[in-house]
Amino acid sequence: MQAISRRLGGQSLKTSSPSTLSLKSIYPVSDHCYGADHPRYGSSLATKGVGHLIRKGTGGRSSVSGLVATVFGATGFLGRYVVQQLAKMGSQVLVPFRGSEDSHRHLKLMGDLGQIVPMKYNPRDENSIKAVMAKANVVLNLIGREYETRNFSFEEVNYSMAEQLATIAKEHGGIMRFIQVSCLGASPSSPSRLLKAKAAAEEAVLRELPEATIMRPAAMIGTEDRLLNQWSFFVKKYGFLPLIGDGSTKIQPVYVVDVAGAIVAALKDDGTSMGKIYELGGPEVLTTHELAELMYDMIREWPRYVKVPFPLAKALAMPREILLNKVPFPLPNPEIFNLDQILALTADTVVSENALTFNDLGIVPHKLKGYPVEYLIQYRKGGPQFGSTVSEKVSPDAWP
C-alpha cells in the first residue's frame, strides 16, 4: 500500500487537476519561490566585494549570508556591536579570544545556534592566527589599546599585530575583504604614540592588501565606553572632574553603534569601499568642556571642574610610565591621567574636510544628546529616576 501511495503521490505531483490549474491561474506559484534566487529570500549582500557567496534565507539571524568573518578584538567595546550586526544578518562569526572562557560568552547569544564560534588563540603565535582565519572569507581587525602594559606595548598591539594579520590574510588567498579599524587623527607626526602606531598600521595593511578598507572612528561613546563612564565614576567618587588643559580641545565623539553599522555597510556594498579610508566622526564637533556638560546633564549633578594645565597633567601621568617596566608587579591601568591621551588632547581631533565619511556609506550618525548617553543614568545619586529636569539641580550657593 505504501508503495502504491508513493507512486500515486508522485503522479499527483506531475499531473495537475483542473481545480489545481484554476487555483494556479488565480494564485500563481513558482517552483523557485522558496529558493535563494527569489528576490524576497535572497541576501542583499553584493558579491563583488566579497567574492562568491552561498546565500540563503530572508536576511535574518537564521539565514545564511555567506559571510564567515573572523573578528579580531571581538570581545572588546566595539567588537560586541560588530558581532551583533554581523550575526543578526546570518553571518558566521569566528571569535578569537586569549582570555578566560567568560570573555566571549555574552557574544554567543547574538547569533543563531553555531553561528558564533569562539576560538582560543595567541596573538604571538602565527599558527594559531592562521587556524582562526582558515575558514574565513572576511577579516576584521578591531584590536587596539589606549594604554601600555608590561606585556604589550603600543607598537606591538596597534601596529605589529595589524601588520601580521594583513600578511597572513594575503597568504591565505581566500580573504575577500579586510577591514582595519584605526583612529581618527592617526598620523606619523602626532604627539601620541597610539596615533603614530595606528598610522604605521594603516600603511602596513595597505602595503600588503591595497584593497583593504580603513576605518578611522573618533572617540566612541556607548554603554561600555572608557570615556564618559570614567568621567562619571570620577565625579561620583571625588565630586569634581579634572579638565585637561582648559577644556577647549575640539573632538567629534561618535556613537559606537554607528561605527559598527559603518563596518557592516562597507561589507554590504558592491566593492566601492575597497582600498579607501573613512573618517567616522559624530554629527557634532564638541569641546571636551561641552562633552563634560552633556555628561553632567545626564547624571543630574551640579558641574564642578578643576582645570589642569597640560604640564601638570603630564607630570601627574608620568610616574606610571616611568615605573611600568621597572617594578616587579603590574600597575593599575590609567584612567583620567593617561599620558598618551593627554598628549593627543594637545591638538583638535576632527574629521578632515575632504574625507570619506558616514554619508559615503549611507549612514546618518546619531547625535549624542538623548539615547546614546542614556546609560549614564546609572550614576544618578537618587537612582535612574532621580529628578525630572536639569533645572531641579540645586546650586551649591543655596545650600544651608
Buried (B, 14 or more C-beta within 10 A) or exposed (E): EEEEEEEEEEEEEEEEEEEEEEEEEEEEEEEEEEEBEEEEBBBEBBBEBBBEBEBBBEBEBEBBBBBBBBBBBBBBBBBBBBBBBBBBBBBBBBBBBEEEEEBBEEBBEBBBEEBBBBBBBEBBEEEBBBBBBEEBBBBBBBBBBBBBEEEBBBBBBBBBBBBBBBBBBBEBEEBBBBBBBBBBBBBEEBBBBBBBBBBBBBBBBBEBBEBBBBBBBBBBBBBEBBBBBBBBEBBBEEEEBBBBBBBEBEBBBBBBBBBBBBBBBBBBBEBEBBEBBBBBBBBBBBBBBBBBBBBBBBBBBEBEBEEBEBEEBBEBBEEBBEEBEEEEEEBEEBBBBBBBBBBBBBBEBBBEEEBBBBEBBEBEBBEBEEEBBEBBBEBBEEEEEEEEEEEEBEEEEEEE
